[in-house]
């Protein structure tokens, strides 16, 4: 859209101000010719009298600059020109120049804004360009009538403008490469960015290039990465701990699918029903039949579906109606149907390393405009002046970022949530201080220290699930540490379980089992210790019983080990399971004979009651087929 200038429109030409070269008066450009004729007659060349000083006129406010002056009639305008005195127009009526005649039905158009002198786009701070023909219009009529005052006050105004520019420039910062960035957001702006939506959802990446910490699963050289970049998404089961990126990877696949006109549907097994799944499948069939369009179905927490609900996917995944992507924190071998598991590729996502969590946190910190304080530098930027005219900036210690990454235990969601809580807590504390003191918020900058991060997380984010994969992993580690006679490691795994919320009676039952399985006859009192620990836990409960379990664990770890009984019994089980045909009968002399009929049938005949013998009695106790078998020495019968 093009905008016409004063030279194209007579009406705008009347609004365009020019300066008389004889008397230095400013007037609309439409009147300059008639004014020059009169001005040259009154002031011959070389004898022009200087204009007498006028009373200093107050500068209009910004609101009055946009007010429209009264529009005089054409008769009043010409009458003002006829009564012009001989003093060079100093006492001319304002209507003759400030309010030129306007066409019937027209309205005044405000002048085009001019650049502020001393601004970065101008010639320099403190310099005002002289008014000349063709220059931009002044912001008000009064400002146009007082060029002398503005020229006289040019230096002072320039200093004010320069001071304002310096204040604005102070609110900017430079990147490490020296490039100036936009003004850092103030504390209130950071608060608005953090409120209303979880930071973990806001910072979810949209491209594989920004997906960090899972190079083994979707690294540059992996098969899955190649398939995703080619938009050939197979059916997947994403298995990993919370906060490792399962939902984020599905989000990236969804964004990539939309670019290729692939339909992406998301359901959560915690709220969806079988009818919801069938509706999605029916729509997928129609999309494929009529539009040749693929459908990807993402099921979050797929382990919450029972076996019959999971069977709903089988025929449709098999024929390609849908591409199934499931996310689960549980072991798919236990929680997903074997038939469905064979039709999907299991992608194991590991716990994020500390470096990857730091990368995620720094990305969020930079997006919020929070400054990271380097603890290795002695200079303290908080001691410098605060930003004038704006809320204070927000800072965070680099030690706080590292601590947050370590305490999150590889959970990016927990790390971002902790960062959000820590920053909001510091901003809220600063605001509450201002209200309590009856004053405005103090002008100092806001600092998120390491202590605030620790307070936000309260304790280490222990990864443990009493009914999941980590439950069995930890009890297995405890059992093997005691078997290896390592009391320190045994106590660690015991602490992992108890601090994660494990039932102490479950741990005590496992210790009773260990006392017979691994210690056995090498220290028969170990079983007594384990049973006593179980009874004590039953009596007093947590947290007092934790020391009872710790004592029993250390005792069992230091006790001598013997698996003689455990191995012999395993040999017996192996013999029974491998036996061909019917099991051999119990020898007659070993049978019980409570009735006369049984005695007549030979039950109990020939049995030697060994307590009455001074020496061991020669008697067989195994079936005839197993005579001579020693289960303590051989594995198979």
C-alpha positions, 0 to 999 in steps of 0.5 A: 500500500502506497502513501501519498506525500504532501507534493501529491495532495493539496490538502496534505501540502497545507499541512506540510510546514516550511520556513520562510528564508527572510523572516524565519517564520514557519508556515504551511507550504501552501502559503509560502508563495503569498507570504514571500511576496509580502515579506520581500516588500516589507523587508527588502533584501539585506534589510530584514529585521530580526524577529523580536523574541516571543514569550516562551510557550509551554511544550504540548503534552503527548495527548495534545499533540494529536488533538485537531486544531479548530478549522476556520472558514476560508473568509477568516483565513483570507481576512487574517492575511489582509490584516498582517502588520509590518513586523514580519508576521510576528503578531499574525493571527494563528488561524492564518498559518496554523489552521489553513482552510480545508475542503468541505467535508474533509478532516485533518490528518495527523502529521506523520511521526518523526524519529526521536533525535538522538535515537539509534536511527538518528544522526546521534544523541543530542543532535537535532536536524534543522528544519527545512523544506521537505522535512518531516512534519512536527508532532503539534502545531505549537511545536512548529511555531517554536523553532527557536525554543527547540534550537535553544534547548537542543543540547539539553534535549539531546542530553535527555534523549541520550540518557534515555537511550543509555537506559534502554541500552543498559537493558540489553546484553551481548551474547558470547560472540558479541552480538547484541540480544534483545532486552532480557525479560524482567521478572514479571515477564518470566513469571508470566512465561512460567504460569499456566502451563508446565515447563516440561510441556512448553519445552518439548522439542519438535525435531529429532535434532533437539532430542538429546540423551538417547543416542543408542535408540535414535542416534544418527546411525541407528536404524530407527532414526533412518526410518523416522527421517524417511517417514516409514514409522513401524509399530513401536513399544517405547519402554523406559523410566519416567521423564526419559523422552517417550512422549516427546519422541511420540510428539516428534513423530506426530509433527513429522507425520503431519508434514506428510499428511499422516493422521496421528491420534493420541489416546491414554490408556488411563482414561480411554475405553475399548469403544474409543479404540474401536472408533479410532480404528473405524476412522482409520479404515475409512481414511485408508479406504477412501483417501489412502491415508495412514493412521498412527495411533499413540497409546500412552501408558499402554500397560494399563490396558488389560490383555483383552483390550490389547487384543483389539489391536492385533488384527489391525496392526497385522494388516496395517490399518494402524501403526501402533506406538505404545509408551510404557514404564513397565517391562513389556515382557510382563505387561504386553501381550506376546502376540502384540509384542511380536508385531511391534519393535521394542525401543528401550529408552534409558535414564538420561545422563546428567549431561543431557539433563543439563542440556535440557535445563539450559535450553529452558533457561535460555528460552526464559531469558534467565542469566546463569551466574558463573561461580568461577568469576569473582565479579558479582553482577547482582551488585551492579545497578538494577535495570531502570524502568523495568522489573529486575532480571532473573539469575540462577547459579550454575551450581543450582543447575548442576544440582538440579540435574543430579537430583532429578535422577535422569528424569527431565520432566522432574528437572524442568518441574523443579526449575519452574517451582524454584523460579516461581518460589523466588519471584513469589517471595520477592512479591510477598516481601513488597506487600508485607513491607507496604512498599513496592518490590525492591529494585534488586535482581532475583537470584535462584540459588542452589538452596532454592533448588534443593528445597523445591525437590526436597530430596533426591528423586528416587526411581522406584516402583513397588509393583514394577521393573525396578522393584525386582531389580533392587531386590535382586541386587540386594540378594546378590550383594549379600551372597557376595558378602558385601555389607556396604552394597547390601545396605545401599540396595536396602536403602534404595528400596526402603526410601523408595517406599517398599514394604518392610515386611516384603524385605524381611520375608526375602531375608528369611529366604536368604538365611536358608538358601545362601547361609544354610547350615554354615550358620544355622542361627542366621535363620533365627536372626531373619525370623526375629527381624521379620517379627520386629518389623511386624511389631513396630513398622516403619521407620523404626524397623529400618535399623532391624532390617539393616542389622539382619542384612549386615549379619547375613552378608558377613555370615559364611555361606553354604548352598548345600541344602539348596543345591540338594533340593534342586537336584530332587526337583530336577529328578522328579521333573525328568522322570519318565513314566509313573513315579515309583511307589513307596516301599511297603516297609515305609508305608503307614498301617493304621488299619488291620486291612493295611497291615494284612496287605503288608504295609509297614512290614519289615520296618526297623525302628532305628532308635532301638538299635545301637548301630545304624540299621541296614535299611533302604529309604528310596524307591527301588529304582533310585537306590544308591542315588545321593542328591548331595553329590549328583545333580540327576537321578 
